[in-house]
């Protein structure tokens, strides 16, 4: 295998959702803008991906990001689990037994569309990876820009400096199956290689966090459970039966499931043979249904966040930077947010309107606090819900006796009422809209609730969503938002009107300034000043280039940013950079932008 001596811009280690999305975001042409894409080399350790479904929930924010980065959201929504099967969380003794309560799952109803053009969709991680990989390799505009090497293991690197004083990385990689070694030169390395990151270990970066005493066993199986659950469909079924205590994730109710089993303290992991795992699955189902056992894997309810996100020319993303329990569905979504933040910053470095050290420093300053908050919420969710499952007071290690104790508790009206109240207290666990949409960069903001989201019109916030329609060709070739899955809930009128969001006004490779007329001359001056630093700027005037579908919502949006006399400057990642007022000076805004982009 020959060494790759040309210094490629970016070497990405890992082909999970984060590595693939980052690669696609960098190589994909962005509409009519003249910026050239960023070539990448993507290294993956194995030839084939693991079949275990793992993560499943794509949050509204993640789907907004996919939409901006040209990932066809309608294709993702065509895959299970579909909304009609996935919008609830059920609490049952087993799938065939007593139903003790139901909660909404991630607010999959029409009111979310007031805050985001997308609502949560559930798709298994391998399916998401396959779609991203197909886009990367089969899109005719990107094929020649990515060098995708499967079956390569990254083993280390060193930094060197060329004759011009430019620092670059020389990575050592070897064929995973033959051991043949080679080297790859790149200007930077992105470690998106998972929880056991070789890149993080090579950098010597430690993690902070906590580890609970809760040991879990993931059991993957295939079965058609539709007839078993009947009208009690749900993305998650929490099982209270002592032998199977945990929850079932139904990636596809007709065939594909994972049981996350809470292992008892006195239950040795070595005892989890295939036969034992199958007994646990049968107990969770509660009746004799044919199923195929695939595999099992133990893990500990823990959280870890890297103390640093970068060192030199090397940066961490996704699970390489942070690991959470699955309680809350925040892990993969946090990683997608990492990739989104890096796409425009790496592109800015490549196009010479930003410095690499400044970009990586701002990435760490923005994304690490998000990871810490999400990790704490995930552990809180896990502790609360597994404490609730233990509230039945079953103490026997004998499954038959423990089940009798559970049935006695459920027959006690006082204990049953207490359990149902505890179930309702878990609502925040399954409604994380504020964590998904409400984080604010450059801010010490700490959300009081994971659920209650209030749009913020300040620097660092994701630009709030409102439905808009174009009066000029501002959306380029962007297709309307696909809300066909909501047609029965919102009606044909809204289906026709709700096609584009304010978020669609922001291309992935340019800053955008939105004003309502009074800032017109300053907008042109700002564009000229930014152009001197090679920073692209799109200028849009509300009422001229686009208008709001709902006048009341539009007034709230414009008043929030003070557009009557001012403007809003939005970064390529759809986060607010500045909210300049009537008396703001364009040069001061440029200086603020440069503080983030350069050192």
ZIURCOR-V280269 format. One record per backbone hydrogen bond with DSSP energy under -1.0 kcal/mol. CO is the residue of the C=O (numbers start at 1). NH is the residue of the N-H. If there is no record, write none. Layout:
co=CO nh=NH
co=CO nh=NH
//
This chain:
co=4 nh=185
co=6 nh=8
co=8 nh=187
co=10 nh=41
co=11 nh=190
co=12 nh=43
co=13 nh=192
co=16 nh=20
co=17 nh=21
co=18 nh=22
co=19 nh=23
co=20 nh=24
co=21 nh=25
co=22 nh=26
co=23 nh=27
co=24 nh=28
co=26 nh=38
co=30 nh=33
co=40 nh=147
co=41 nh=12
co=42 nh=149
co=43 nh=14
co=44 nh=152
co=53 nh=125
co=55 nh=125
co=56 nh=123
co=58 nh=121
co=59 nh=63
co=60 nh=64
co=61 nh=65
co=62 nh=66
co=63 nh=67
co=64 nh=68
co=65 nh=69
co=66 nh=71
co=67 nh=70
co=72 nh=76
co=73 nh=77
co=76 nh=79
co=82 nh=85
co=82 nh=86
co=83 nh=87
co=87 nh=105
co=88 nh=235
co=88 nh=236
co=89 nh=103
co=90 nh=238
co=91 nh=100
co=92 nh=240
co=93 nh=241
co=94 nh=97
co=98 nh=93
co=101 nh=91
co=103 nh=89
co=107 nh=109
co=109 nh=112
co=110 nh=113
co=111 nh=114
co=112 nh=115
co=112 nh=116
co=121 nh=58
co=124 nh=128
co=125 nh=129
co=126 nh=130
co=127 nh=131
co=128 nh=132
co=129 nh=133
co=130 nh=134
co=131 nh=135
co=132 nh=136
co=133 nh=137
co=134 nh=138
co=135 nh=139
co=139 nh=142
co=139 nh=143
co=142 nh=145
co=145 nh=40
co=147 nh=42
co=149 nh=44
co=151 nh=176
co=153 nh=174
co=156 nh=172
co=158 nh=170
co=160 nh=168
co=162 nh=165
co=166 nh=162
co=168 nh=160
co=169 nh=186
co=170 nh=158
co=171 nh=184
co=172 nh=155
co=173 nh=182
co=174 nh=153
co=175 nh=179
co=180 nh=175
co=182 nh=173
co=183 nh=4
co=184 nh=171
co=185 nh=8
co=186 nh=169
co=188 nh=11
co=189 nh=315
co=190 nh=13
co=190 nh=192
co=191 nh=317
co=194 nh=197
co=197 nh=201
co=198 nh=202
co=199 nh=203
co=200 nh=205
co=206 nh=307
co=208 nh=305
co=210 nh=303
co=214 nh=301
co=215 nh=263
co=216 nh=299
co=217 nh=261
co=218 nh=297
co=219 nh=259
co=220 nh=294
co=220 nh=295
co=221 nh=257
co=222 nh=292
co=225 nh=229
co=226 nh=230
co=229 nh=232
co=235 nh=250
co=236 nh=90
co=237 nh=248
co=238 nh=92
co=239 nh=246
co=241 nh=244
co=241 nh=245
co=245 nh=262
co=246 nh=239
co=247 nh=260
co=248 nh=237
co=249 nh=258
co=252 nh=255
co=252 nh=256
co=253 nh=225
co=255 nh=223
co=256 nh=251
co=256 nh=252
co=257 nh=221
co=258 nh=249
co=259 nh=219
co=260 nh=247
co=261 nh=217
co=264 nh=267
co=268 nh=271
co=269 nh=272
co=271 nh=273
co=273 nh=277
co=274 nh=278
co=275 nh=279
co=276 nh=280
co=277 nh=281
co=278 nh=282
co=279 nh=283
co=280 nh=284
co=281 nh=285
co=282 nh=286
co=284 nh=95
co=287 nh=289
co=292 nh=222
co=295 nh=220
co=297 nh=218
co=299 nh=216
co=301 nh=212
co=303 nh=210
co=304 nh=323
co=305 nh=208
co=309 nh=316
co=311 nh=314
co=313 nh=189
co=314 nh=311
co=315 nh=191
co=317 nh=320
co=318 nh=321
co=318 nh=322
co=321 nh=306
co=323 nh=304
co=326 nh=328
co=326 nh=329
co=330 nh=334
co=331 nh=335
co=332 nh=336
co=333 nh=337
co=334 nh=338
co=335 nh=339
co=336 nh=340
co=337 nh=341
co=338 nh=342
co=339 nh=343
co=340 nh=344
co=342 nh=346
co=343 nh=347
co=344 nh=348
co=345 nh=349
co=346 nh=350
co=347 nh=351
co=348 nh=353
co=349 nh=352
co=355 nh=359
co=356 nh=360
co=357 nh=361
co=358 nh=362
co=359 nh=363
co=360 nh=364
co=361 nh=365
co=362 nh=366
co=363 nh=367
co=364 nh=368
co=367 nh=371
co=368 nh=372
co=369 nh=373
co=370 nh=374
co=371 nh=375
co=372 nh=376
co=373 nh=377
co=374 nh=378
co=375 nh=379
co=376 nh=380
co=377 nh=381
co=378 nh=382
co=379 nh=383
co=380 nh=384
co=381 nh=385
co=382 nh=386
co=383 nh=387
co=384 nh=388
co=385 nh=389
co=386 nh=390
co=388 nh=391
co=390 nh=393
co=398 nh=402
co=399 nh=403
co=400 nh=404
co=401 nh=405
co=402 nh=406
co=403 nh=407
co=404 nh=408
co=405 nh=409
co=406 nh=410
co=407 nh=411
co=409 nh=412
co=412 nh=416
co=413 nh=417
co=414 nh=418
co=415 nh=419
co=416 nh=420
co=417 nh=421
co=418 nh=422
co=419 nh=423
co=420 nh=424
co=421 nh=425
co=423 nh=426
co=424 nh=427
co=426 nh=429
co=427 nh=430
co=428 nh=431
co=430 nh=106
co=432 nh=436
co=433 nh=437
co=434 nh=438
co=450 nh=434
co=450 nh=435
co=458 nh=461
co=460 nh=441
co=461 nh=576
co=466 nh=502
co=467 nh=549
co=469 nh=547
co=472 nh=474
co=475 nh=478
co=483 nh=486
co=484 nh=487
co=486 nh=489
co=486 nh=490
co=487 nh=491
co=491 nh=495
co=492 nh=496
co=493 nh=497
co=494 nh=498
co=497 nh=499
co=499 nh=481
co=500 nh=468
co=501 nh=504
co=502 nh=505
co=503 nh=506
co=507 nh=510
co=511 nh=538
co=512 nh=570
co=513 nh=540
co=514 nh=568
co=515 nh=542
co=517 nh=520
co=519 nh=523
co=520 nh=524
co=521 nh=525
co=522 nh=526
co=523 nh=527
co=524 nh=528
co=525 nh=529
co=526 nh=530
co=527 nh=531
co=528 nh=532
co=530 nh=533
co=530 nh=535
co=531 nh=534
co=536 nh=511
co=538 nh=513
co=540 nh=515
co=541 nh=544
co=541 nh=545
co=545 nh=471
co=545 nh=472
co=546 nh=543
co=547 nh=469
co=550 nh=554
co=551 nh=555
co=552 nh=556
co=553 nh=557
co=554 nh=558
co=555 nh=559
co=556 nh=560
co=557 nh=561
co=558 nh=563
co=562 nh=565
co=562 nh=566
co=568 nh=514
co=569 nh=577
co=569 nh=578
co=570 nh=512
co=571 nh=574
co=574 nh=463
co=575 nh=571
co=576 nh=460
co=578 nh=569
co=580 nh=567
co=581 nh=584
co=585 nh=589
co=586 nh=590
co=587 nh=591
co=588 nh=592
co=589 nh=593
co=590 nh=594
co=591 nh=595
co=593 nh=597
co=594 nh=598
co=597 nh=355
//
